[in-house]
Amino acid sequence: MNAAALFAELGIDPAVIADPDGRIPQDSMTRLWQRAVAVSGNPAIGLSMAQTLRPGHFSVVGYAMMSSRTLLEGFGRVIRYQRILAEAADLALSVEPGCYRITFSIHGDRLPAPPQSHEAAMAYALAFCRWMTAQHIRPLSASFAIAEPADPSPYAELFDCPLSFAAPTYNLQLSREVMEAPLASANDMLAQLHDRFAGDYLARFESDPVTHQARQVLCRLLPQGEPKRQAVANAMKVSTRTLQRRLQEEGISFQQLLEKTRRELALQYLGQPQLTLFEIACMLGFADPSNFFRAFKRWFGLPPGQYREQVLQNAQPGEQQSTAEE
């Protein structure tokens, strides 16, 4: 069964995957995991998420983490901005003698969150550590709130550390040495830039529902060309006058929102090496790529190609390692 058929069966709109602001209800994710286990016959399928990791999957939070000085600072950013990534997930970081413990909690709605959700989050976290350090990081321990499976080998292979099952929580223990070591990808200027965008996004997501909804519509419409106010209003089932008034009540104009959305998406897309600058310009609704180049330089003070070089300057070793592990 392919992904489109699986989504259709479960009533999930596949367009949400391409929408940086998209949200899938946790109960829908629970049913998706359950169906994936049934179709694959693999109860440890959540661990396979470690093989698909790319920073772009985590939007501006991934880039903020990547530009952090240490893994400890990076995970601090994930905790600060975790609502951008998921509504139902909670990450907690605690200091223990000689180590740090990262605890993963996924909250269900009406259905309890499945083990695969927690295991996928743990797999992502460890893969990100290995990606950013270009080293085969081994946790001090990995704990799981499930009974020991009949075949624990996938867990042993991925985490490569002592395993504990039937534990009170899902968690990873990482040494102070690993968490506090300087990262080659650290860049204070980019970290501050990404912090600003993540903070703005989080504040808007929590307090400006109309702005957030309009941004979601813009994300869907931009690849078709620069969206007009009328098209966005139609998609939101309101008049253009109502849209304008509600946006103004939240302190922003339609043109300002369009520019902010393009600016934020540009950062996300530039972190995906498979996309050319021409493709990114088109995805942002620019009819002429030169308009995109001029806009990006106005926003950030440097051309998009140079920004991509700075963001990804240390990505190649991590990519090579990721490919080797796959």
TORFITOR-101297 format. One record per atom (N, C-alpha, C): x, y, z; residue in one letter. Coordinates in steps of 0.1 Angstrom, whole numbers, padded with zeros to 4 digits, always signed. Example, Ala and Ser with C-alpha at 12.3 -4.5 7.8 and 13.67 -1.06 7.14 Angstrom:
REM TORFITOR-101297
+0132-0057+0078A;+0123-0045+0078A;+0132-0033+0078A;+0128-0022+0071S;+0137-0011+0071S;+0129+0000+0079S;
This chain:
REM TORFITOR-101297
+0009-0012+0000M;+0000+0000+0000M;+0009+0012+0000M;+0006+0022-0009N;+0015+0034-0010N;+0009+0044+0000N;+0017+0055+0002A;+0014+0065+0012A;+0000+0072+0009A;-0002+0075-0004A;-0014+0082-0008A;-0027+0073-0004A;-0026+0060-0007A;-0037+0052-0004A;-0039+0050+0011A;-0028+0050+0018L;-0029+0049+0033L;-0035+0062+0039L;-0031+0073+0034F;-0037+0086+0039F;-0052+0086+0035F;-0056+0082+0023A;-0070+0083+0019A;-0078+0074+0028A;-0073+0062+0031E;-0080+0052+0039E;-0083+0058+0053E;-0074+0066+0058L;-0075+0072+0072L;-0081+0086+0072L;-0084+0091+0060G;-0091+0104+0059G;-0081+0115+0062G;-0068+0114+0059I;-0058+0124+0061I;-0055+0131+0048I;-0056+0144+0048D;-0053+0152+0036D;-0038+0151+0033D;-0033+0145+0022P;-0019+0144+0020P;-0012+0158+0018P;-0020+0168+0014A;-0014+0181+0012A;-0008+0187+0025A;-0012+0182+0036V;-0007+0187+0049V;+0008+0184+0050V;+0013+0174+0044I;+0027+0170+0045I;+0036+0181+0039I;+0031+0187+0028A;+0039+0198+0021A;+0037+0212+0028A;+0028+0213+0037D;+0025+0225+0043D;+0033+0227+0056D;+0042+0237+0057P;+0050+0238+0068P;+0042+0241+0081P;+0030+0247+0079D;+0022+0249+0091D;+0011+0238+0093D;+0012+0228+0085G;+0002+0217+0086G;+0002+0210+0100G;-0009+0205+0104R;-0011+0198+0116R;-0019+0186+0114R;-0015+0174+0118I;-0023+0162+0118I;-0027+0159+0132I;-0040+0158+0135P;-0044+0155+0149P;-0038+0142+0154P;-0034+0142+0167Q;-0027+0131+0173Q;-0034+0117+0171Q;-0048+0118+0172D;-0055+0105+0170D;-0054+0100+0156D;-0053+0109+0146S;-0051+0105+0132S;-0037+0099+0131S;-0027+0105+0138M;-0013+0099+0138M;-0013+0086+0144M;-0021+0084+0155T;-0021+0071+0162T;-0026+0060+0152T;-0037+0064+0145R;-0043+0054+0136R;-0033+0051+0124R;-0026+0062+0120L;-0016+0060+0110L;-0005+0050+0114L;+0000+0052+0126W;+0010+0043+0131W;+0005+0029+0132W;-0007+0027+0137Q;-0013+0014+0139Q;-0014+0007+0125Q;-0019+0015+0115R;-0021+0009+0102R;-0007+0006+0096R;+0003+0014+0098A;+0016+0012+0093A;+0022-0001+0099A;+0020-0003+0112V;+0024-0016+0118V;+0017-0028+0112V;+0004-0027+0110A;-0004-0038+0104A;+0001-0041+0090A;+0003-0031+0082V;+0007-0033+0068V;+0021-0038+0067V;+0031-0033+0075S;+0045-0037+0074S;+0048-0049+0082S;+0040-0052+0092G;+0043-0063+0101G;+0054-0060+0110G;+0058-0048+0111N;+0070-0044+0119N;+0066-0035+0131N;+0065-0040+0143P;+0061-0031+0154P;+0072-0021+0158P;+0084-0022+0153A;+0094-0013+0156A;+0096-0003+0144A;+0086-0001+0136I;+0087+0008+0124I;+0090+0022+0128I;+0087+0027+0140G;+0090+0040+0144G;+0105+0043+0143G;+0113+0033+0146L;+0127+0035+0146L;+0133+0038+0133L;+0126+0034+0122S;+0131+0037+0109S;+0131+0052+0105S;+0125+0060+0114M;+0125+0074+0111M;+0139+0080+0112M;+0148+0073+0119A;+0162+0078+0120A;+0168+0078+0106A;+0163+0070+0097Q;+0169+0069+0083Q;+0165+0081+0074Q;+0154+0088+0078T;+0148+0098+0069T;+0152+0112+0074T;+0160+0114+0084L;+0162+0127+0090L;+0169+0136+0081L;+0163+0148+0080R;+0170+0160+0074R;+0166+0172+0082R;+0175+0182+0084P;+0171+0194+0092P;+0159+0201+0087P;+0156+0201+0073G;+0145+0208+0068G;+0132+0202+0072G;+0132+0190+0077H;+0119+0184+0082H;+0114+0191+0095H;+0123+0198+0101F;+0119+0204+0114F;+0119+0220+0113F;+0117+0224+0100S;+0115+0238+0098S;+0126+0247+0105S;+0122+0259+0109V;+0132+0268+0115V;+0138+0262+0128V;+0131+0253+0135V;+0136+0248+0147V;+0148+0239+0144V;+0148+0232+0133G;+0159+0223+0129G;+0171+0232+0126G;+0169+0243+0120Y;+0181+0252+0116Y;+0186+0259+0129Y;+0177+0263+0138A;+0182+0269+0150A;+0190+0259+0158A;+0186+0246+0158M;+0193+0236+0166M;+0207+0234+0159M;+0207+0234+0146M;+0219+0231+0138M;+0230+0242+0140M;+0225+0254+0142S;+0235+0265+0144S;+0238+0268+0159S;+0234+0259+0168S;+0237+0260+0182S;+0251+0257+0185S;+0256+0262+0196R;+0270+0259+0199R;+0273+0245+0204R;+0263+0239+0211T;+0264+0225+0216T;+0251+0218+0214T;+0251+0205+0216L;+0239+0197+0216L;+0230+0202+0227L;+0236+0205+0239L;+0228+0210+0250L;+0220+0222+0247L;+0227+0232+0240E;+0220+0244+0236E;+0210+0241+0226E;+0213+0232+0217G;+0203+0228+0206G;+0191+0222+0212G;+0192+0213+0221F;+0180+0207+0227F;+0172+0217+0235F;+0179+0227+0241G;+0172+0238+0248G;+0163+0245+0238G;+0168+0247+0226R;+0159+0254+0216R;+0148+0245+0212R;+0150+0232+0211V;+0139+0223+0207V;+0128+0224+0218V;+0132+0224+0230I;+0122+0225+0241I;+0115+0238+0241I;+0122+0249+0238R;+0116+0262+0238R;+0106+0264+0226R;+0109+0257+0215Y;+0100+0259+0203Y;+0092+0246+0199Y;+0091+0237+0209Q;+0085+0224+0205Q;+0071+0225+0200Q;+0063+0235+0204R;+0050+0236+0199R;+0049+0239+0184R;+0060+0244+0178I;+0061+0246+0164I;+0061+0233+0157I;+0068+0223+0163L;+0069+0210+0157L;+0057+0201+0159L;+0051+0201+0171A;+0039+0192+0173A;+0032+0197+0185A;+0019+0196+0185E;+0010+0200+0196E;+0010+0190+0207E;+0012+0177+0204A;+0010+0167+0213A;+0023+0162+0220A;+0034+0167+0216A;+0047+0162+0220A;+0053+0171+0231A;+0059+0165+0241D;+0067+0173+0251D;+0081+0166+0253D;+0091+0175+0252L;+0104+0171+0255L;+0109+0177+0268L;+0115+0169+0276A;+0120+0175+0289A;+0135+0171+0290A;+0143+0180+0295L;+0157+0178+0297L;+0161+0180+0312L;+0167+0170+0317S;+0171+0170+0332S;+0185+0167+0333S;+0191+0174+0343V;+0206+0172+0346V;+0207+0161+0357V;+0215+0151+0354E;+0218+0141+0364E;+0233+0139+0366E;+0238+0132+0376P;+0252+0131+0378P;+0259+0125+0366P;+0267+0133+0360G;+0275+0129+0348G;+0268+0128+0335G;+0256+0132+0335C;+0248+0130+0322C;+0236+0139+0322C;+0230+0139+0310Y;+0217+0146+0308Y;+0207+0136+0304Y;+0194+0137+0309R;+0184+0128+0305R;+0173+0135+0296R;+0170+0130+0284I;+0160+0136+0276I;+0148+0127+0276I;+0137+0132+0281T;+0125+0124+0282T;+0115+0128+0272T;+0109+0118+0265F;+0099+0121+0254F;+0085+0117+0259F;+0076+0126+0257S;+0062+0123+0260S;+0053+0127+0249S;+0045+0118+0244I;+0035+0121+0233I;+0021+0119+0239I;+0013+0129+0239H;+0000+0129+0245H;-0011+0126+0235H;-0019+0116+0237G;-0030+0112+0228G;-0042+0122+0231G;-0051+0121+0221D;-0064+0129+0223D;-0074+0119+0230D;-0082+0112+0222R;-0091+0102+0228R;-0084+0088+0228R;-0074+0086+0219L;-0067+0074+0219L;-0053+0076+0226L;-0048+0066+0233P;-0035+0067+0238P;-0025+0067+0227P;-0014+0075+0228A;-0004+0076+0218A;+0004+0063+0217A;+0006+0058+0205P;+0013+0044+0204P;+0028+0045+0207P;+0033+0034+0210P;+0048+0033+0212P;+0056+0039+0200P;+0051+0036+0188Q;+0058+0041+0176Q;+0060+0056+0176Q;+0051+0063+0181S;+0052+0078+0182S;+0064+0082+0190S;+0065+0076+0202H;+0076+0079+0211H;+0089+0074+0205H;+0089+0062+0200E;+0102+0056+0194E;+0107+0064+0182E;+0097+0070+0174A;+0101+0078+0163A;+0108+0091+0168A;+0102+0097+0179A;+0108+0109+0184A;+0122+0106+0190A;+0124+0095+0196M;+0137+0091+0201M;+0147+0089+0190M;+0142+0082+0179A;+0151+0079+0168A;+0155+0092+0161A;+0146+0102+0160Y;+0149+0115+0154Y;+0160+0122+0162Y;+0158+0122+0175A;+0167+0129+0184A;+0181+0124+0183A;+0182+0111+0183L;+0196+0105+0182L;+0202+0107+0168L;+0193+0106+0158A;+0199+0108+0144A;+0203+0122+0143A;+0196+0132+0149F;+0200+0146+0148F;+0214+0148+0155F;+0216+0141+0166C;+0228+0142+0173C;+0240+0137+0164C;+0237+0126+0158R;+0248+0120+0149R;+0250+0128+0137R;+0239+0134+0132W;+0240+0142+0120W;+0248+0155+0123W;+0246+0161+0134M;+0252+0174+0137M;+0267+0172+0142M;+0270+0161+0148T;+0284+0159+0152T;+0292+0151+0142T;+0285+0145+0132A;+0292+0136+0122A;+0299+0125+0130A;+0294+0120+0141Q;+0299+0110+0149Q;+0288+0100+0152Q;+0292+0087+0155H;+0283+0077+0159H;+0281+0078+0174H;+0272+0088+0178I;+0270+0090+0192I;+0263+0078+0198I;+0268+0073+0209R;+0262+0062+0216R;+0256+0068+0230R;+0243+0067+0232P;+0237+0071+0245P;+0243+0062+0256P;+0242+0068+0268L;+0246+0059+0280L;+0235+0049+0282L;+0223+0052+0279S;+0212+0042+0280S;+0200+0047+0272S;+0191+0038+0269A;+0178+0041+0262A;+0167+0034+0269A;+0157+0041+0273S;+0146+0034+0281S;+0133+0035+0274S;+0125+0025+0275F;+0112+0024+0268F;+0101+0019+0277F;+0089+0026+0276A;+0078+0023+0285A;+0069+0012+0279A;+0076+0002+0273I;+0069-0010+0268I;+0076-0022+0273I;+0068-0034+0272A;+0075-0046+0276A;+0085-0050+0266A;+0095-0057+0270E;+0106-0060+0260E;+0100-0068+0248E;+0103-0064+0236P;+0097-0070+0224P;+0104-0084+0222P;+0096-0092+0214A;+0102-0105+0211A;+0115-0104+0204A;+0116-0094+0196D;+0129-0092+0189D;+0134-0078+0192D;+0143-0076+0201P;+0149-0063+0205P;+0160-0059+0196P;+0164-0067+0186S;+0175-0063+0178S;+0174-0050+0171S;+0163-0046+0166P;+0162-0032+0159P;+0166-0021+0169P;+0162-0023+0182Y;+0165-0013+0192Y;+0180-0013+0195Y;+0186-0025+0196A;+0200-0026+0199A;+0209-0020+0187A;+0204-0023+0175E;+0211-0018+0163E;+0211-0003+0162E;+0200+0003+0164L;+0199+0018+0163L;+0206+0025+0174L;+0202+0022+0187F;+0207+0029+0198F;+0221+0026+0202F;+0225+0013+0200D;+0239+0008+0203D;+0243+0012+0217D;+0234+0008+0227C;+0237+0012+0241C;+0229+0002+0249C;+0231+0002+0263P;+0222-0006+0271P;+0208-0001+0270P;+0199-0011+0269L;+0185-0009+0267L;+0177-0012+0280L;+0166-0005+0283S;+0158-0008+0294S;+0143-0008+0290S;+0136-0019+0291F;+0122-0019+0288F;+0113-0019+0300F;+0100-0017+0299A;+0091-0016+0310A;+0095-0005+0319A;+0101+0005+0314A;+0105+0017+0322A;+0094+0027+0324A;+0095+0035+0333P;+0084+0045+0336P;+0082+0055+0324P;+0093+0058+0317T;+0092+0068+0306T;+0100+0064+0295T;+0098+0071+0283Y;+0107+0069+0272Y;+0118+0080+0274Y;+0131+0076+0274N;+0141+0086+0276N;+0155+0081+0271N;+0163+0090+0268L;+0177+0088+0264L;+0186+0095+0275L;+0197+0088+0278Q;+0207+0094+0287Q;+0220+0097+0278Q;+0224+0109+0278L;+0236+0113+0270L;+0247+0119+0280L;+0259+0116+0277S;+0270+0120+0286S;+0271+0136+0285S;+0277+0141+0296R;+0280+0156+0296R;+0290+0159+0284R;+0299+0150+0282E;+0310+0152+0272E;+0303+0154+0258E;+0293+0145+0255V;+0287+0146+0242V;+0278+0158+0241V;+0270+0161+0252M;+0261+0172+0252M;+0268+0186+0252M;+0279+0187+0258E;+0286+0200+0260E;+0297+0202+0250E;+0300+0193+0241A;+0311+0195+0232A;+0307+0205+0221A;+0317+0214+0217P;+0314+0224+0206P;+0310+0217+0193P;+0300+0223+0186L;+0296+0218+0173L;+0303+0226+0162L;+0307+0219+0152A;+0314+0225+0140A;+0304+0234+0133A;+0291+0231+0134S;+0281+0238+0126S;+0276+0251+0133S;+0282+0254+0145A;+0277+0265+0153A;+0279+0278+0146A;+0269+0287+0147N;+0270+0300+0140N;+0261+0309+0148N;+0267+0318+0156D;+0259+0326+0165D;+0250+0336+0157D;+0254+0341+0146M;+0246+0350+0138M;+0234+0343+0133M;+0236+0331+0127L;+0224+0324+0122L;+0215+0319+0133L;+0221+0315+0145A;+0213+0311+0156A;+0204+0322+0160A;+0209+0334+0161Q;+0200+0345+0165Q;+0190+0348+0155Q;+0193+0347+0142L;+0183+0349+0131L;+0172+0339+0132L;+0176+0326+0134H;+0166+0316+0135H;+0158+0317+0148H;+0164+0321+0159D;+0157+0323+0171D;+0146+0334+0169D;+0149+0344+0162R;+0140+0355+0160R;+0128+0350+0152R;+0130+0342+0141F;+0119+0337+0133F;+0111+0327+0141F;+0118+0318+0148A;+0110+0308+0156A;+0102+0315+0167A;+0108+0325+0174G;+0100+0332+0184G;+0088+0339+0178G;+0090+0346+0167D;+0079+0353+0160D;+0068+0343+0156D;+0072+0331+0151Y;+0063+0321+0146Y;+0055+0316+0158Y;+0062+0313+0169L;+0055+0307+0180L;+0045+0317+0186L;+0049+0330+0187A;+0040+0340+0193A;+0028+0341+0184A;+0030+0341+0171R;+0018+0343+0162R;+0009+0330+0162R;+0016+0319+0163F;+0008+0306+0163F;-0001+0306+0175F;+0004+0311+0186E;-0004+0310+0199E;-0014+0321+0200E;-0012+0333+0194S;-0020+0344+0198S;-0028+0350+0186S;-0024+0347+0173D;-0030+0353+0162D;-0036+0342+0152D;-0048+0337+0156P;-0054+0326+0148P;-0057+0330+0133P;-0061+0342+0131V;-0064+0345+0117V;-0051+0346+0109V;-0041+0353+0114T;-0028+0354+0108T;-0023+0340+0105T;-0024+0331+0115H;-0019+0317+0113H;-0027+0310+0102H;-0040+0312+0102Q;-0048+0305+0091Q;-0045+0311+0077Q;-0043+0324+0077A;-0040+0330+0064A;-0027+0326+0059A;-0017+0324+0068R;-0004+0319+0064R;-0004+0305+0058R;-0012+0297+0064Q;-0014+0283+0059Q;-0019+0283+0045Q;-0029+0292+0042V;-0034+0293+0029V;-0023+0298+0019V;-0016+0308+0023L;-0005+0314+0015L;+0005+0303+0012L;+0008+0294+0021C;+0018+0284+0019C;+0013+0274+0008C;+0000+0272+0008R;-0006+0263-0003R;-0006+0270-0016R;-0009+0283-0017L;-0011+0290-0029L;+0002+0295-0036L;+0012+0297-0028L;+0024+0304-0034L;+0030+0296-0046L;+0031+0283-0046P;+0037+0276-0057P;+0029+0279-0070P;+0017+0284-0069Q;+0009+0287-0082Q;+0011+0301-0086Q;+0020+0309-0079G;+0022+0323-0083G;+0018+0331-0071G;+0021+0344-0071E;+0018+0353-0060E;+0004+0354-0057E;-0001+0349-0045P;-0015+0349-0042P;-0021+0363-0040P;-0033+0365-0045K;-0040+0377-0044K;-0048+0377-0031K;-0051+0388-0025R;-0059+0389-0013R;-0073+0382-0015R;-0079+0383-0027Q;-0092+0377-0029Q;-0091+0362-0028Q;-0080+0356-0034A;-0079+0342-0034A;-0077+0336-0020A;-0070+0344-0012V;-0068+0339+0002V;-0081+0341+0010V;-0088+0352+0008A;-0101+0353+0015A;-0111+0343+0011A;-0111+0339-0002N;-0120+0329-0007N;-0117+0315+0000N;-0104+0312+0001A;-0100+0300+0007A;-0104+0299+0022A;-0105+0311+0028M;-0108+0312+0042M;-0123+0314+0044M;-0131+0315+0033K;-0145+0317+0033K;-0149+0330+0040K;-0142+0340+0038V;-0145+0354+0043V;-0144+0364+0032V;-0149+0376+0033S;-0147+0386+0023S;-0133+0392+0025S;-0129+0399+0014T;-0116+0405+0015T;-0116+0416+0026T;-0127+0423+0027R;-0127+0433+0037R;-0126+0427+0051R;-0133+0416+0053T;-0132+0409+0067T;-0118+0404+0069T;-0112+0398+0059L;-0098+0394+0061L;-0089+0405+0064L;-0090+0416+0057Q;-0082+0428+0060Q;-0084+0433+0074Q;-0096+0434+0078R;-0099+0439+0092R;-0094+0430+0103R;-0096+0417+0101R;-0091+0407+0111R;-0076+0407+0112R;-0069+0408+0100L;-0055+0409+0101L;-0050+0422+0108L;-0057+0433+0105Q;-0053+0445+0111Q;-0055+0445+0126Q;-0065+0438+0131E;-0067+0436+0145E;-0056+0428+0151E;-0049+0420+0143E;-0038+0412+0149E;-0025+0419+0145E;-0025+0431+0140G;-0013+0439+0139G;-0005+0437+0126G;-0012+0432+0116I;-0004+0430+0103I;-0013+0432+0091I;-0007+0436+0080S;-0014+0438+0068S;-0012+0425+0059S;-0021+0424+0049F;-0019+0412+0040F;-0006+0412+0033F;-0001+0424+0029Q;+0012+0425+0022Q;+0024+0421+0031Q;+0023+0426+0043Q;+0033+0422+0053Q;+0033+0407+0056Q;+0021+0401+0057L;+0020+0387+0060L;+0026+0379+0048L;+0023+0383+0036L;+0028+0377+0024L;+0044+0377+0024L;+0049+0389+0027E;+0064+0390+0027E;+0070+0381+0038E;+0064+0382+0050K;+0069+0374+0061K;+0069+0359+0058K;+0058+0355+0052T;+0056+0340+0048T;+0067+0336+0038T;+0069+0344+0028R;+0079+0341+0018R;+0093+0341+0025R;+0096+0350+0034R;+0109+0351+0040R;+0111+0338+0049R;+0101+0334+0056E;+0103+0322+0065E;+0104+0309+0056E;+0096+0308+0046L;+0097+0297+0037L;+0110+0296+0030L;+0115+0308+0026A;+0128+0308+0019A;+0139+0302+0027A;+0139+0304+0041L;+0149+0298+0049L;+0147+0283+0050L;+0135+0278+0050Q;+0132+0264+0051Q;+0137+0257+0038Q;+0133+0263+0026Y;+0136+0257+0014Y;+0151+0257+0011Y;+0159+0268+0015L;+0173+0268+0012L;+0181+0258+0020L;+0175+0252+0031G;+0181+0242+0038G;+0179+0228+0032G;+0172+0227+0020Q;+0170+0215+0013Q;+0178+0215+0001Q;+0190+0208+0001P;+0199+0209-0010P;+0194+0204-0023P;+0184+0196-0023Q;+0179+0191-0036Q;+0171+0201-0044Q;+0167+0212-0038L;+0160+0223-0044L;+0170+0233-0050L;+0168+0237-0063T;+0176+0247-0069T;+0171+0261-0065T;+0179+0271-0067L;+0174+0285-0064L;+0162+0288-0073L;+0162+0284-0085F;+0151+0286-0095F;+0138+0280-0089F;+0140+0267-0085E;+0128+0260-0080E;+0122+0267-0067E;+0131+0272-0059I;+0127+0279-0047I;+0120+0292-0050I;+0125+0299-0060A;+0119+0311-0064A;+0104+0309-0069A;+0103+0298-0077C;+0089+0294-0081C;+0080+0290-0070C;+0085+0282-0060M;+0077+0278-0049M;+0073+0289-0040M;+0080+0300-0041L;+0077+0312-0033L;+0068+0322-0041L;+0064+0318-0053G;+0055+0326-0061G;+0061+0337-0069G;+0074+0337-0070F;+0081+0348-0078F;+0081+0344-0093F;+0076+0352-0101A;+0075+0349-0116A;+0089+0350-0122A;+0098+0359-0116D;+0111+0361-0121D;+0121+0358-0110D;+0130+0348-0111P;+0140+0345-0100P;+0148+0357-0095P;+0150+0367-0104S;+0158+0378-0100S;+0151+0386-0089S;+0138+0386-0090N;+0130+0393-0079N;+0132+0386-0066N;+0133+0372-0066F;+0136+0365-0054F;+0149+0368-0048F;+0159+0369-0057F;+0173+0372-0053F;+0174+0386-0046F;+0167+0396-0052R;+0167+0409-0047R;+0159+0410-0034R;+0148+0403-0033A;+0140+0403-0020A;+0148+0396-0009A;+0155+0385-0012F;+0162+0378-0002F;+0174+0387+0003F;+0181+0394-0006K;+0192+0402-0001K;+0186+0414+0007K;+0174+0419+0004R;+0168+0429+0012R;+0165+0424+0026R;+0160+0412+0027W;+0156+0406+0039W;+0168+0403+0048W;+0178+0397+0043F;+0189+0392+0051F;+0203+0398+0049F;+0204+0406+0039G;+0217+0413+0036G;+0227+0405+0029G;+0223+0393+0024L;+0232+0385+0015L;+0224+0377+0005L;+0230+0373-0006P;+0222+0366-0016P;+0218+0352-0011P;+0208+0346-0016P;+0204+0333-0012P;+0214+0322-0013P;+0222+0322-0024G;+0233+0312-0025G;+0243+0313-0014G;+0247+0325-0010Q;+0256+0327+0000Q;+0251+0322+0014Q;+0238+0325+0016Y;+0231+0320+0029Y;+0232+0305+0029Y;+0228+0299+0018R;+0228+0284+0017R;+0241+0279+0020R;+0252+0285+0015E;+0266+0280+0018E;+0269+0281+0032E;+0265+0292+0039Q;+0268+0293+0053Q;+0260+0283+0062Q;+0247+0281+0058V;+0239+0272+0066V;+0244+0258+0065V;+0248+0254+0052L;+0251+0240+0049L;+0266+0237+0049L;+0274+0247+0053Q;+0288+0245+0052Q;+0294+0233+0059Q;+0287+0229+0069N;+0292+0217+0077N;+0282+0205+0075N;+0273+0206+0065A;+0263+0195+0063A;+0269+0183+0056A;+0279+0185+0048Q;+0283+0174+0039Q;+0288+0162+0047Q;+0296+0164+0058P;+0300+0152+0065P;+0289+0144+0071P;+0279+0152+0077G;+0267+0146+0083G;+0259+0138+0072G;+0258+0144+0060E;+0250+0138+0050E;+0256+0125+0046E;+0270+0125+0045Q;+0277+0113+0041Q;+0275+0102+0051Q;+0275+0106+0064Q;+0273+0096+0074Q;+0259+0090+0073Q;+0249+0100+0072S;+0235+0095+0071S;+0233+0085+0060S;+0240+0089+0048T;+0238+0080+0037T;+0244+0066+0040T;+0256+0066+0047A;+0262+0054+0050A;+0254+0045+0059A;+0247+0052+0069E;+0239+0044+0078E;+0227+0039+0072E;+0222+0046+0062E;+0210+0041+0055E;+0213+0028+0047E;
